[in-house]
Every structure is written in structure tokens, then in C-alpha cells.
């Protein structure tokens, strides 16, 4: 995410919650008003395997199951 848009996106309600090591790029954004919204510019799947998935995937699946069951 281009940091030039950071203020405008934050004003629109996005939380800029993760940055690159050199703080040059925003790499994670969240939308607190949404039941589960997260955007990332990194690759969490690279740290996953079939027995031990990345916490982002587990969280997404949990939220989807809750939504499907009507308990959002």
C-alpha cells in the first residue's frame, strides 16, 4: 500500500496495522466495523502446512463458519 494514501484510508475507517521492516510500506490493513476484513501484502501461506495453518486462515474459516451459522 502506498503510504501516500495512509491518512485518507485511516480517515475512511481502515486501520493500518502492519508495516514493512523499513516502515516504507503498509502491509496489513483491517476494517474494524466488518466482522472479518483484513488485507495483507505478504504471503501467510508460505508459513503454513496442512497440519499447521497460518492463524489468518484459521481465523477466516472460523468467521465464515460463524457467519454461515448465523452467529455473527
mmCIF file as Biopython writes it, N, C-alpha, C and O atoms, coordinates in Angstrom:
data_model
#
loop_
_atom_site.group_PDB
_atom_site.id
_atom_site.type_symbol
_atom_site.label_atom_id
_atom_site.label_alt_id
_atom_site.label_comp_id
_atom_site.label_asym_id
_atom_site.label_entity_id
_atom_site.label_seq_id
_atom_site.pdbx_PDB_ins_code
_atom_site.Cartn_x
_atom_site.Cartn_y
_atom_site.Cartn_z
_atom_site.occupancy
_atom_site.B_iso_or_equiv
_atom_site.auth_seq_id
_atom_site.auth_asym_id
_atom_site.pdbx_PDB_model_num
ATOM 1   N N  . UNK A ? 1  ? 0.849   -1.170  0.000  1.0 0.0 1  A 1 
ATOM 2   C CA . UNK A ? 1  ? 0.000   0.000   0.000  1.0 0.0 1  A 1 
ATOM 3   C C  . UNK A ? 1  ? 0.888   1.225   0.000  1.0 0.0 1  A 1 
ATOM 4   O O  . UNK A ? 1  ? 1.805   1.332   0.814  1.0 0.0 1  A 1 
ATOM 5   N N  . UNK A ? 2  ? 0.634   2.115   -0.872 1.0 0.0 2  A 1 
ATOM 6   C CA . UNK A ? 2  ? 1.393   3.352   -0.950 1.0 0.0 2  A 1 
ATOM 7   C C  . UNK A ? 2  ? 1.091   4.207   0.273  1.0 0.0 2  A 1 
ATOM 8   O O  . UNK A ? 2  ? -0.068  4.521   0.546  1.0 0.0 2  A 1 
ATOM 9   N N  . UNK A ? 3  ? 2.120   4.580   0.999  1.0 0.0 3  A 1 
ATOM 10  C CA . UNK A ? 3  ? 1.938   5.369   2.216  1.0 0.0 3  A 1 
ATOM 11  C C  . UNK A ? 3  ? 1.297   6.723   1.961  1.0 0.0 3  A 1 
ATOM 12  O O  . UNK A ? 3  ? 0.786   7.339   2.897  1.0 0.0 3  A 1 
ATOM 13  N N  . UNK A ? 4  ? 1.308   7.202   0.731  1.0 0.0 4  A 1 
ATOM 14  C CA . UNK A ? 4  ? 0.666   8.475   0.416  1.0 0.0 4  A 1 
ATOM 15  C C  . UNK A ? 4  ? -0.836  8.426   0.693  1.0 0.0 4  A 1 
ATOM 16  O O  . UNK A ? 4  ? -1.455  9.467   0.916  1.0 0.0 4  A 1 
ATOM 17  N N  . UNK A ? 5  ? -1.417  7.252   0.682  1.0 0.0 5  A 1 
ATOM 18  C CA . UNK A ? 5  ? -2.850  7.113   0.901  1.0 0.0 5  A 1 
ATOM 19  C C  . UNK A ? 5  ? -3.198  6.792   2.350  1.0 0.0 5  A 1 
ATOM 20  O O  . UNK A ? 5  ? -4.375  6.656   2.684  1.0 0.0 5  A 1 
ATOM 21  N N  . UNK A ? 6  ? -2.210  6.670   3.200  1.0 0.0 6  A 1 
ATOM 22  C CA . UNK A ? 6  ? -2.426  6.264   4.582  1.0 0.0 6  A 1 
ATOM 23  C C  . UNK A ? 6  ? -3.422  7.116   5.338  1.0 0.0 6  A 1 
ATOM 24  O O  . UNK A ? 6  ? -4.343  6.586   5.958  1.0 0.0 6  A 1 
ATOM 25  N N  . UNK A ? 7  ? -3.257  8.419   5.298  1.0 0.0 7  A 1 
ATOM 26  C CA . UNK A ? 7  ? -4.162  9.304   6.042  1.0 0.0 7  A 1 
ATOM 27  C C  . UNK A ? 7  ? -5.590  9.200   5.527  1.0 0.0 7  A 1 
ATOM 28  O O  . UNK A ? 7  ? -6.530  9.142   6.319  1.0 0.0 7  A 1 
ATOM 29  N N  . UNK A ? 8  ? -5.762  9.177   4.216  1.0 0.0 8  A 1 
ATOM 30  C CA . UNK A ? 8  ? -7.106  9.095   3.640  1.0 0.0 8  A 1 
ATOM 31  C C  . UNK A ? 8  ? -7.772  7.769   3.995  1.0 0.0 8  A 1 
ATOM 32  O O  . UNK A ? 8  ? -8.962  7.739   4.308  1.0 0.0 8  A 1 
ATOM 33  N N  . UNK A ? 9  ? -7.021  6.685   3.950  1.0 0.0 9  A 1 
ATOM 34  C CA . UNK A ? 9  ? -7.592  5.383   4.283  1.0 0.0 9  A 1 
ATOM 35  C C  . UNK A ? 9  ? -7.933  5.291   5.764  1.0 0.0 9  A 1 
ATOM 36  O O  . UNK A ? 9  ? -8.967  4.732   6.129  1.0 0.0 9  A 1 
ATOM 37  N N  . UNK A ? 10 ? -7.077  5.831   6.612  1.0 0.0 10 A 1 
ATOM 38  C CA . UNK A ? 10 ? -7.362  5.847   8.048  1.0 0.0 10 A 1 
ATOM 39  C C  . UNK A ? 10 ? -8.596  6.698   8.327  1.0 0.0 10 A 1 
ATOM 40  O O  . UNK A ? 10 ? -9.418  6.333   9.167  1.0 0.0 10 A 1 
ATOM 41  N N  . UNK A ? 11 ? -8.735  7.816   7.643  1.0 0.0 11 A 1 
ATOM 42  C CA . UNK A ? 11 ? -9.909  8.672   7.824  1.0 0.0 11 A 1 
ATOM 43  C C  . UNK A ? 11 ? -11.183 7.965   7.379  1.0 0.0 11 A 1 
ATOM 44  O O  . UNK A ? 11 ? -12.264 8.256   7.891  1.0 0.0 11 A 1 
ATOM 45  N N  . UNK A ? 12 ? -11.064 7.034   6.428  1.0 0.0 12 A 1 
ATOM 46  C CA . UNK A ? 12 ? -12.216 6.279   5.937  1.0 0.0 12 A 1 
ATOM 47  C C  . UNK A ? 12 ? -12.538 5.075   6.817  1.0 0.0 12 A 1 
ATOM 48  O O  . UNK A ? 12 ? -13.511 4.366   6.561  1.0 0.0 12 A 1 
ATOM 49  N N  . UNK A ? 13 ? -11.724 4.836   7.859  1.0 0.0 13 A 1 
ATOM 50  C CA . UNK A ? 13 ? -12.032 3.764   8.790  1.0 0.0 13 A 1 
ATOM 51  C C  . UNK A ? 13 ? -11.102 2.573   8.771  1.0 0.0 13 A 1 
ATOM 52  O O  . UNK A ? 13 ? -11.230 1.686   9.615  1.0 0.0 13 A 1 
ATOM 53  N N  . UNK A ? 14 ? -10.170 2.522   7.836  1.0 0.0 14 A 1 
ATOM 54  C CA . UNK A ? 14 ? -9.216  1.411   7.817  1.0 0.0 14 A 1 
ATOM 55  C C  . UNK A ? 14 ? -8.167  1.605   8.905  1.0 0.0 14 A 1 
ATOM 56  O O  . UNK A ? 14 ? -7.721  2.724   9.161  1.0 0.0 14 A 1 
ATOM 57  N N  . UNK A ? 15 ? -7.782  0.515   9.534  1.0 0.0 15 A 1 
ATOM 58  C CA . UNK A ? 15 ? -6.686  0.534   10.495 1.0 0.0 15 A 1 
ATOM 59  C C  . UNK A ? 15 ? -5.456  0.008   9.768  1.0 0.0 15 A 1 
ATOM 60  O O  . UNK A ? 15 ? -5.457  -1.111  9.254  1.0 0.0 15 A 1 
ATOM 61  N N  . UNK A ? 16 ? -4.423  0.814   9.729  1.0 0.0 16 A 1 
ATOM 62  C CA . UNK A ? 16 ? -3.169  0.416   9.096  1.0 0.0 16 A 1 
ATOM 63  C C  . UNK A ? 16 ? -2.348  -0.279  10.173 1.0 0.0 16 A 1 
ATOM 64  O O  . UNK A ? 16 ? -1.658  0.376   10.954 1.0 0.0 16 A 1 
ATOM 65  N N  . UNK A ? 17 ? -2.425  -1.609  10.213 1.0 0.0 17 A 1 
ATOM 66  C CA . UNK A ? 17 ? -1.942  -2.345  11.379 1.0 0.0 17 A 1 
ATOM 67  C C  . UNK A ? 17 ? -0.612  -3.060  11.205 1.0 0.0 17 A 1 
ATOM 68  O O  . UNK A ? 17 ? -0.120  -3.665  12.157 1.0 0.0 17 A 1 
ATOM 69  N N  . UNK A ? 18 ? -0.020  -3.011  10.032 1.0 0.0 18 A 1 
ATOM 70  C CA . UNK A ? 18 ? 1.276   -3.652  9.845  1.0 0.0 18 A 1 
ATOM 71  C C  . UNK A ? 18 ? 2.072   -2.947  8.770  1.0 0.0 18 A 1 
ATOM 72  O O  . UNK A ? 18 ? 1.535   -2.580  7.725  1.0 0.0 18 A 1 
ATOM 73  N N  . UNK A ? 19 ? 3.356   -2.760  9.028  1.0 0.0 19 A 1 
ATOM 74  C CA . UNK A ? 19 ? 4.228   -2.100  8.057  1.0 0.0 19 A 1 
ATOM 75  C C  . UNK A ? 19 ? 5.440   -2.983  7.774  1.0 0.0 19 A 1 
ATOM 76  O O  . UNK A ? 19 ? 5.747   -3.901  8.535  1.0 0.0 19 A 1 
ATOM 77  N N  . UNK A ? 20 ? 6.116   -2.695  6.681  1.0 0.0 20 A 1 
ATOM 78  C CA . UNK A ? 20 ? 7.331   -3.423  6.328  1.0 0.0 20 A 1 
ATOM 79  C C  . UNK A ? 20 ? 8.428   -3.129  7.349  1.0 0.0 20 A 1 
ATOM 80  O O  . UNK A ? 20 ? 8.328   -2.175  8.120  1.0 0.0 20 A 1 
ATOM 81  N N  . UNK A ? 21 ? 9.471   -3.951  7.348  1.0 0.0 21 A 1 
ATOM 82  C CA . UNK A ? 21 ? 10.571  -3.782  8.305  1.0 0.0 21 A 1 
ATOM 83  C C  . UNK A ? 21 ? 11.174  -2.386  8.238  1.0 0.0 21 A 1 
ATOM 84  O O  . UNK A ? 21 ? 11.551  -1.820  9.265  1.0 0.0 21 A 1 
ATOM 85  N N  . UNK A ? 22 ? 11.267  -1.833  7.042  1.0 0.0 22 A 1 
ATOM 86  C CA . UNK A ? 22 ? 11.843  -0.494  6.905  1.0 0.0 22 A 1 
ATOM 87  C C  . UNK A ? 22 ? 10.790  0.607   7.030  1.0 0.0 22 A 1 
ATOM 88  O O  . UNK A ? 22 ? 11.093  1.787   6.860  1.0 0.0 22 A 1 
ATOM 89  N N  . UNK A ? 23 ? 9.548   0.210   7.328  1.0 0.0 23 A 1 
ATOM 90  C CA . UNK A ? 23 ? 8.410   1.119   7.501  1.0 0.0 23 A 1 
ATOM 91  C C  . UNK A ? 23 ? 8.105   1.932   6.243  1.0 0.0 23 A 1 
ATOM 92  O O  . UNK A ? 23 ? 7.496   2.999   6.325  1.0 0.0 23 A 1 
ATOM 93  N N  . UNK A ? 24 ? 8.524   1.432   5.086  1.0 0.0 24 A 1 
ATOM 94  C CA . UNK A ? 24 ? 8.285   2.133   3.832  1.0 0.0 24 A 1 
ATOM 95  C C  . UNK A ? 24 ? 6.907   1.836   3.254  1.0 0.0 24 A 1 
ATOM 96  O O  . UNK A ? 24 ? 6.361   2.646   2.504  1.0 0.0 24 A 1 
ATOM 97  N N  . UNK A ? 25 ? 6.336   0.672   3.599  1.0 0.0 25 A 1 
ATOM 98  C CA . UNK A ? 25 ? 5.043   0.274   3.047  1.0 0.0 25 A 1 
ATOM 99  C C  . UNK A ? 25 ? 4.114   -0.227  4.142  1.0 0.0 25 A 1 
ATOM 100 O O  . UNK A ? 25 ? 4.541   -0.892  5.086  1.0 0.0 25 A 1 
ATOM 101 N N  . UNK A ? 26 ? 2.842   0.103   3.999  1.0 0.0 26 A 1 
ATOM 102 C CA . UNK A ? 26 ? 1.824   -0.508  4.850  1.0 0.0 26 A 1 
ATOM 103 C C  . UNK A ? 26 ? 1.551   -1.877  4.255  1.0 0.0 26 A 1 
ATOM 104 O O  . UNK A ? 26 ? 1.267   -1.992  3.063  1.0 0.0 26 A 1 
ATOM 105 N N  . UNK A ? 27 ? 1.634   -2.918  5.076  1.0 0.0 27 A 1 
ATOM 106 C CA . UNK A ? 27 ? 1.463   -4.275  4.562  1.0 0.0 27 A 1 
ATOM 107 C C  . UNK A ? 27 ? 0.234   -4.982  5.101  1.0 0.0 27 A 1 
ATOM 108 O O  . UNK A ? 27 ? -0.140  -6.038  4.590  1.0 0.0 27 A 1 
ATOM 109 N N  . UNK A ? 28 ? -0.409  -4.419  6.129  1.0 0.0 28 A 1 
ATOM 110 C CA . UNK A ? 28 ? -1.612  -5.033  6.688  1.0 0.0 28 A 1 
ATOM 111 C C  . UNK A ? 28 ? -2.620  -3.931  6.993  1.0 0.0 28 A 1 
ATOM 112 O O  . UNK A ? 28 ? -2.286  -2.926  7.622  1.0 0.0 28 A 1 
ATOM 113 N N  . UNK A ? 29 ? -3.856  -4.130  6.541  1.0 0.0 29 A 1 
ATOM 114 C CA . UNK A ? 29 ? -4.947  -3.212  6.866  1.0 0.0 29 A 1 
ATOM 115 C C  . UNK A ? 29 ? -6.122  -4.017  7.407  1.0 0.0 29 A 1 
ATOM 116 O O  . UNK A ? 29 ? -6.330  -5.171  7.031  1.0 0.0 29 A 1 
ATOM 117 N N  . UNK A ? 30 ? -6.878  -3.393  8.287  1.0 0.0 30 A 1 
ATOM 118 C CA . UNK A ? 30 ? -8.062  -4.025  8.865  1.0 0.0 30 A 1 
ATOM 119 C C  . UNK A ? 30 ? -9.216  -3.030  8.839  1.0 0.0 30 A 1 
ATOM 120 O O  . UNK A ? 30 ? -9.004  -1.818  8.820  1.0 0.0 30 A 1 
ATOM 121 N N  . UNK A ? 31 ? -10.416 -3.548  8.839  1.0 0.0 31 A 1 
ATOM 122 C CA . UNK A ? 31 ? -11.622 -2.733  8.881  1.0 0.0 31 A 1 
ATOM 123 C C  . UNK A ? 31 ? -12.428 -3.167  10.099 1.0 0.0 31 A 1 
ATOM 124 O O  . UNK A ? 31 ? -13.183 -4.137  10.024 1.0 0.0 31 A 1 
ATOM 125 N N  . UNK A ? 32 ? -12.277 -2.459  11.225 1.0 0.0 32 A 1 
ATOM 126 C CA . UNK A ? 32 ? -12.883 -2.901  12.482 1.0 0.0 32 A 1 
ATOM 127 C C  . UNK A ? 32 ? -14.406 -3.029  12.453 1.0 0.0 32 A 1 
ATOM 128 O O  . UNK A ? 32 ? -14.964 -3.824  13.209 1.0 0.0 32 A 1 
ATOM 129 N N  . UNK A ? 33 ? -15.080 -2.278  11.612 1.0 0.0 33 A 1 
ATOM 130 C CA . UNK A ? 33 ? -16.541 -2.325  11.561 1.0 0.0 33 A 1 
ATOM 131 C C  . UNK A ? 33 ? -17.064 -3.571  10.852 1.0 0.0 33 A 1 
ATOM 132 O O  . UNK A ? 33 ? -18.263 -3.849  10.898 1.0 0.0 33 A 1 
ATOM 133 N N  . UNK A ? 34 ? -16.197 -4.311  10.208 1.0 0.0 34 A 1 
ATOM 134 C CA . UNK A ? 34 ? -16.586 -5.507  9.460  1.0 0.0 34 A 1 
ATOM 135 C C  . UNK A ? 34 ? -16.335 -6.741  10.329 1.0 0.0 34 A 1 
ATOM 136 O O  . UNK A ? 34 ? -15.373 -6.756  11.096 1.0 0.0 34 A 1 
ATOM 137 N N  . UNK A ? 35 ? -17.175 -7.774  10.228 1.0 0.0 35 A 1 
ATOM 138 C CA . UNK A ? 35 ? -16.964 -8.982  11.043 1.0 0.0 35 A 1 
ATOM 139 C C  . UNK A ? 35 ? -15.593 -9.629  10.834 1.0 0.0 35 A 1 
ATOM 140 O O  . UNK A ? 35 ? -15.000 -10.145 11.782 1.0 0.0 35 A 1 
ATOM 141 N N  . UNK A ? 36 ? -15.095 -9.603  9.610  1.0 0.0 36 A 1 
ATOM 142 C CA . UNK A ? 36 ? -13.746 -10.135 9.351  1.0 0.0 36 A 1 
ATOM 143 C C  . UNK A ? 36 ? -13.258 -9.532  8.047  1.0 0.0 36 A 1 
ATOM 144 O O  . UNK A ? 36 ? -13.630 -9.974  6.960  1.0 0.0 36 A 1 
ATOM 145 N N  . UNK A ? 37 ? -12.431 -8.530  8.172  1.0 0.0 37 A 1 
ATOM 146 C CA . UNK A ? 37 ? -11.829 -7.921  6.984  1.0 0.0 37 A 1 
ATOM 147 C C  . UNK A ? 37 ? -10.373 -7.666  7.289  1.0 0.0 37 A 1 
ATOM 148 O O  . UNK A ? 37 ? -10.034 -7.005  8.271  1.0 0.0 37 A 1 
ATOM 149 N N  . UNK A ? 38 ? -9.524  -8.191  6.449  1.0 0.0 38 A 1 
ATOM 150 C CA . UNK A ? 38 ? -8.099  -7.981  6.611  1.0 0.0 38 A 1 
ATOM 151 C C  . UNK A ? 38 ? -7.449  -8.096  5.255  1.0 0.0 38 A 1 
ATOM 152 O O  . UNK A ? 38 ? -7.726  -9.028  4.501  1.0 0.0 38 A 1 
ATOM 153 N N  . UNK A ? 39 ? -6.597  -7.166  4.948  1.0 0.0 39 A 1 
ATOM 154 C CA . UNK A ? 39 ? -5.840  -7.233  3.713  1.0 0.0 39 A 1 
ATOM 155 C C  . UNK A ? 39 ? -4.362  -7.279  4.037  1.0 0.0 39 A 1 
ATOM 156 O O  . UNK A ? 39 ? -3.890  -6.566  4.923  1.0 0.0 39 A 1 
ATOM 157 N N  . UNK A ? 40 ? -3.635  -8.117  3.321  1.0 0.0 40 A 1 
ATOM 158 C CA . UNK A ? 40 ? -2.197  -8.192  3.589  1.0 0.0 40 A 1 
ATOM 159 C C  . UNK A ? 40 ? -1.428  -8.235  2.276  1.0 0.0 40 A 1 
ATOM 160 O O  . UNK A ? 40 ? -1.906  -8.734  1.258  1.0 0.0 40 A 1 
ATOM 161 N N  . UNK A ? 41 ? -0.237  -7.700  2.342  1.0 0.0 41 A 1 
ATOM 162 C CA . UNK A ? 41 ? 0.630   -7.646  1.175  1.0 0.0 41 A 1 
ATOM 163 C C  . UNK A ? 41 ? 1.773   -8.653  1.299  1.0 0.0 41 A 1 
ATOM 164 O O  . UNK A ? 41 ? 2.687   -8.663  0.475  1.0 0.0 41 A 1 
ATOM 165 N N  . UNK A ? 42 ? 1.722   -9.477  2.305  1.0 0.0 42 A 1 
ATOM 166 C CA . UNK A ? 42 ? 2.730   -10.521 2.465  1.0 0.0 42 A 1 
ATOM 167 C C  . UNK A ? 42 ? 2.075   -11.863 2.153  1.0 0.0 42 A 1 
ATOM 168 O O  . UNK A ? 42 ? 0.908   -11.894 1.763  1.0 0.0 42 A 1 
ATOM 169 N N  . UNK A ? 43 ? 2.781   -12.949 2.310  1.0 0.0 43 A 1 
ATOM 170 C CA . UNK A ? 43 ? 2.283   -14.271 1.926  1.0 0.0 43 A 1 
ATOM 171 C C  . UNK A ? 43 ? 2.210   -15.204 3.126  1.0 0.0 43 A 1 
ATOM 172 O O  . UNK A ? 43 ? 3.152   -15.956 3.374  1.0 0.0 43 A 1 
ATOM 173 N N  . UNK A ? 44 ? 1.104   -15.171 3.883  1.0 0.0 44 A 1 
ATOM 174 C CA . UNK A ? 44 ? 0.995   -16.054 5.043  1.0 0.0 44 A 1 
ATOM 175 C C  . UNK A ? 44 ? 0.985   -17.535 4.664  1.0 0.0 44 A 1 
ATOM 176 O O  . UNK A ? 44 ? 1.320   -18.387 5.487  1.0 0.0 44 A 1 
ATOM 177 N N  . UNK A ? 45 ? 0.605   -17.842 3.434  1.0 0.0 45 A 1 
ATOM 178 C CA . UNK A ? 45 ? 0.570   -19.252 3.023  1.0 0.0 45 A 1 
ATOM 179 C C  . UNK A ? 45 ? 1.969   -19.864 2.980  1.0 0.0 45 A 1 
ATOM 180 O O  . UNK A ? 45 ? 2.108   -21.086 3.023  1.0 0.0 45 A 1 
ATOM 181 N N  . UNK A ? 46 ? 2.992   -19.038 2.896  1.0 0.0 46 A 1 
ATOM 182 C CA . UNK A ? 46 ? 4.357   -19.567 2.867  1.0 0.0 46 A 1 
ATOM 183 C C  . UNK A ? 46 ? 4.792   -20.122 4.217  1.0 0.0 46 A 1 
ATOM 184 O O  . UNK A ? 46 ? 5.781   -20.851 4.292  1.0 0.0 46 A 1 
ATOM 185 N N  . UNK A ? 47 ? 4.074   -19.791 5.276  1.0 0.0 47 A 1 
ATOM 186 C CA . UNK A ? 47 ? 4.422   -20.311 6.607  1.0 0.0 47 A 1 
ATOM 187 C C  . UNK A ? 47 ? 3.421   -21.361 7.068  1.0 0.0 47 A 1 
ATOM 188 O O  . UNK A ? 47 ? 3.422   -21.745 8.238  1.0 0.0 47 A 1 
ATOM 189 N N  . UNK A ? 48 ? 2.576   -21.825 6.171  1.0 0.0 48 A 1 
ATOM 190 C CA . UNK A ? 48 ? 1.559   -22.822 6.502  1.0 0.0 48 A 1 
ATOM 191 C C  . UNK A ? 48 ? 1.953   -24.195 5.990  1.0 0.0 48 A 1 
ATOM 192 O O  . UNK A ? 48 ? 2.780   -24.332 5.088  1.0 0.0 48 A 1 
ATOM 193 N N  . UNK A ? 49 ? 1.342   -25.201 6.584  1.0 0.0 49 A 1 
ATOM 194 C CA . UNK A ? 49 ? 1.417   -26.551 6.051  1.0 0.0 49 A 1 
ATOM 195 C C  . UNK A ? 49 ? 0.078   -27.213 6.369  1.0 0.0 49 A 1 
ATOM 196 O O  . UNK A ? 49 ? -0.703  -26.650 7.136  1.0 0.0 49 A 1 
ATOM 197 N N  . UNK A ? 50 ? -0.212  -28.380 5.809  1.0 0.0 50 A 1 
ATOM 198 C CA . UNK A ? 50 ? -1.536  -28.987 6.011  1.0 0.0 50 A 1 
ATOM 199 C C  . UNK A ? 50 ? -1.914  -29.228 7.470  1.0 0.0 50 A 1 
ATOM 200 O O  . UNK A ? 50 ? -3.098  -29.229 7.804  1.0 0.0 50 A 1 
ATOM 201 N N  . UNK A ? 51 ? -0.943  -29.430 8.329  1.0 0.0 51 A 1 
ATOM 202 C CA . UNK A ? 51 ? -1.256  -29.690 9.738  1.0 0.0 51 A 1 
ATOM 203 C C  . UNK A ? 51 ? -1.244  -28.441 10.600 1.0 0.0 51 A 1 
ATOM 204 O O  . UNK A ? 51 ? -1.833  -28.422 11.681 1.0 0.0 51 A 1 
ATOM 205 N N  . UNK A ? 52 ? -0.583  -27.409 10.131 1.0 0.0 52 A 1 
ATOM 206 C CA . UNK A ? 52 ? -0.423  -26.208 10.942 1.0 0.0 52 A 1 
ATOM 207 C C  . UNK A ? 52 ? -0.595  -24.983 10.055 1.0 0.0 52 A 1 
ATOM 208 O O  . UNK A ? 52 ? 0.379   -24.410 9.568  1.0 0.0 52 A 1 
ATOM 209 N N  . UNK A ? 53 ? -1.851  -24.590 9.853  1.0 0.0 53 A 1 
ATOM 210 C CA . UNK A ? 53 ? -2.130  -23.446 9.002  1.0 0.0 53 A 1 
ATOM 211 C C  . UNK A ? 53 ? -1.798  -22.134 9.689  1.0 0.0 53 A 1 
ATOM 212 O O  . UNK A ? 53 ? -1.696  -22.068 10.914 1.0 0.0 53 A 1 
ATOM 213 N N  . UNK A ? 54 ? -1.634  -21.107 8.900  1.0 0.0 54 A 1 
ATOM 214 C CA . UNK A ? 54 ? -1.367  -19.778 9.445  1.0 0.0 54 A 1 
ATOM 215 C C  . UNK A ? 54 ? -2.598  -19.305 10.228 1.0 0.0 54 A 1 
ATOM 216 O O  . UNK A ? 54 ? -3.720  -19.590 9.809  1.0 0.0 54 A 1 
ATOM 217 N N  . UNK A ? 55 ? -2.430  -18.603 11.336 1.0 0.0 55 A 1 
ATOM 218 C CA . UNK A ? 55 ? -3.570  -18.122 12.130 1.0 0.0 55 A 1 
ATOM 219 C C  . UNK A ? 55 ? -4.569  -17.278 11.336 1.0 0.0 55 A 1 
ATOM 220 O O  . UNK A ? 55 ? -5.754  -17.260 11.672 1.0 0.0 55 A 1 
ATOM 221 N N  . UNK A ? 56 ? -4.122  -16.584 10.299 1.0 0.0 56 A 1 
ATOM 222 C CA . UNK A ? 56 ? -5.066  -15.814 9.477  1.0 0.0 56 A 1 
ATOM 223 C C  . UNK A ? 56 ? -6.093  -16.718 8.822  1.0 0.0 56 A 1 
ATOM 224 O O  . UNK A ? 56 ? -7.278  -16.389 8.779  1.0 0.0 56 A 1 
ATOM 225 N N  . UNK A ? 57 ? -5.641  -17.863 8.309  1.0 0.0 57 A 1 
ATOM 226 C CA . UNK A ? 57 ? -6.561  -18.785 7.655  1.0 0.0 57 A 1 
ATOM 227 C C  . UNK A ? 57 ? -7.539  -19.385 8.658  1.0 0.0 57 A 1 
ATOM 228 O O  . UNK A ? 57 ? -8.732  -19.498 8.376  1.0 0.0 57 A 1 
ATOM 229 N N  . UNK A ? 58 ? -7.041  -19.765 9.815  1.0 0.0 58 A 1 
ATOM 230 C CA . UNK A ? 58 ? -7.913  -20.330 10.854 1.0 0.0 58 A 1 
ATOM 231 C C  . UNK A ? 58 ? -8.951  -19.307 11.294 1.0 0.0 58 A 1 
ATOM 232 O O  . UNK A ? 58 ? -10.119 -19.651 11.481 1.0 0.0 58 A 1 
ATOM 233 N N  . UNK A ? 59 ? -8.543  -18.066 11.459 1.0 0.0 59 A 1 
ATOM 234 C CA . UNK A ? 59 ? -9.464  -17.006 11.861 1.0 0.0 59 A 1 
ATOM 235 C C  . UNK A ? 59 ? -10.535 -16.767 10.797 1.0 0.0 59 A 1 
ATOM 236 O O  . UNK A ? 59 ? -11.710 -16.585 11.117 1.0 0.0 59 A 1 
ATOM 237 N N  . UNK A ? 60 ? -10.122 -16.770 9.536  1.0 0.0 60 A 1 
ATOM 238 C CA . UNK A ? 60 ? -11.071 -16.569 8.445  1.0 0.0 60 A 1 
ATOM 239 C C  . UNK A ? 60 ? -12.096 -17.703 8.389  1.0 0.0 60 A 1 
ATOM 240 O O  . UNK A ? 60 ? -13.292 -17.453 8.236  1.0 0.0 60 A 1 
ATOM 241 N N  . UNK A ? 61 ? -11.637 -18.925 8.510  1.0 0.0 61 A 1 
ATOM 242 C CA . UNK A ? 61 ? -12.549 -20.075 8.477  1.0 0.0 61 A 1 
ATOM 243 C C  . UNK A ? 61 ? -13.519 -20.022 9.646  1.0 0.0 61 A 1 
ATOM 244 O O  . UNK A ? 61 ? -14.709 -20.288 9.473  1.0 0.0 61 A 1 
ATOM 245 N N  . UNK A ? 62 ? -13.032 -19.686 10.827 1.0 0.0 62 A 1 
ATOM 246 C CA . UNK A ? 62 ? -13.903 -19.556 12.000 1.0 0.0 62 A 1 
ATOM 247 C C  . UNK A ? 62 ? -14.968 -18.496 11.766 1.0 0.0 62 A 1 
ATOM 248 O O  . UNK A ? 62 ? -16.142 -18.725 12.057 1.0 0.0 62 A 1 
ATOM 249 N N  . UNK A ? 63 ? -14.575 -17.342 11.245 1.0 0.0 63 A 1 
ATOM 250 C CA . UNK A ? 63 ? -15.532 -16.269 10.972 1.0 0.0 63 A 1 
ATOM 251 C C  . UNK A ? 63 ? -16.554 -16.692 9.919  1.0 0.0 63 A 1 
ATOM 252 O O  . UNK A ? 63 ? -17.736 -16.375 10.045 1.0 0.0 63 A 1 
ATOM 253 N N  . UNK A ? 64 ? -16.112 -17.404 8.883  1.0 0.0 64 A 1 
ATOM 254 C CA . UNK A ? 64 ? -17.029 -17.862 7.838  1.0 0.0 64 A 1 
ATOM 255 C C  . UNK A ? 64 ? -18.035 -18.864 8.389  1.0 0.0 64 A 1 
ATOM 256 O O  . UNK A ? 64 ? -19.216 -18.814 8.045  1.0 0.0 64 A 1 
ATOM 257 N N  . UNK A ? 65 ? -17.574 -19.769 9.238  1.0 0.0 65 A 1 
ATOM 258 C CA . UNK A ? 65 ? -18.488 -20.743 9.840  1.0 0.0 65 A 1 
ATOM 259 C C  . UNK A ? 65 ? -19.498 -20.062 10.752 1.0 0.0 65 A 1 
ATOM 260 O O  . UNK A ? 65 ? -20.671 -20.433 10.763 1.0 0.0 65 A 1 
ATOM 261 N N  . UNK A ? 66 ? -19.055 -19.074 11.514 1.0 0.0 66 A 1 
ATOM 262 C CA . UNK A ? 66 ? -19.978 -18.329 12.375 1.0 0.0 66 A 1 
ATOM 263 C C  . UNK A ? 66 ? -21.007 -17.594 11.531 1.0 0.0 66 A 1 
ATOM 264 O O  . UNK A ? 66 ? -22.191 -17.579 11.867 1.0 0.0 66 A 1 
ATOM 265 N N  . UNK A ? 67 ? -20.562 -16.986 10.439 1.0 0.0 67 A 1 
ATOM 266 C CA . UNK A ? 67 ? -21.468 -16.265 9.556  1.0 0.0 67 A 1 
ATOM 267 C C  . UNK A ? 67 ? -22.479 -17.219 8.925  1.0 0.0 67 A 1 
ATOM 268 O O  . UNK A ? 67 ? -23.666 -16.904 8.852  1.0 0.0 67 A 1 
ATOM 269 N N  . UNK A ? 68 ? -22.023 -18.365 8.477  1.0 0.0 68 A 1 
ATOM 270 C CA . UNK A ? 68 ? -22.912 -19.349 7.850  1.0 0.0 68 A 1 
ATOM 271 C C  . UNK A ? 68 ? -23.939 -19.879 8.839  1.0 0.0 68 A 1 
ATOM 272 O O  . UNK A ? 68 ? -25.062 -20.214 8.463  1.0 0.0 68 A 1 
ATOM 273 N N  . UNK A ? 69 ? -23.544 -19.954 10.111 1.0 0.0 69 A 1 
ATOM 274 C CA . UNK A ? 69 ? -24.454 -20.438 11.137 1.0 0.0 69 A 1 
ATOM 275 C C  . UNK A ? 69 ? -25.342 -19.359 11.720 1.0 0.0 69 A 1 
ATOM 276 O O  . UNK A ? 69 ? -26.192 -19.638 12.565 1.0 0.0 69 A 1 
ATOM 277 N N  . UNK A ? 70 ? -25.150 -18.130 11.275 1.0 0.0 70 A 1 
ATOM 278 C CA . UNK A ? 70 ? -25.978 -17.035 11.759 1.0 0.0 70 A 1 
ATOM 279 C C  . UNK A ? 70 ? -25.577 -16.499 13.116 1.0 0.0 70 A 1 
ATOM 280 O O  . UNK A ? 70 ? -26.352 -15.778 13.744 1.0 0.0 70 A 1 
ATOM 281 N N  . UNK A ? 71 ? -24.385 -16.833 13.585 1.0 0.0 71 A 1 
ATOM 282 C CA . UNK A ? 71 ? -23.973 -16.348 14.902 1.0 0.0 71 A 1 
ATOM 283 C C  . UNK A ? 71 ? -22.884 -15.295 14.792 1.0 0.0 71 A 1 
ATOM 284 O O  . UNK A ? 71 ? -21.947 -15.268 15.590 1.0 0.0 71 A 1 
ATOM 285 N N  . UNK A ? 72 ? -23.018 -14.422 13.787 1.0 0.0 72 A 1 
ATOM 286 C CA . UNK A ? 72 ? -22.004 -13.381 13.593 1.0 0.0 72 A 1 
ATOM 287 C C  . UNK A ? 72 ? -22.053 -12.325 14.665 1.0 0.0 72 A 1 
ATOM 288 O O  . UNK A ? 72 ? -21.262 -11.382 14.639 1.0 0.0 72 A 1 
#
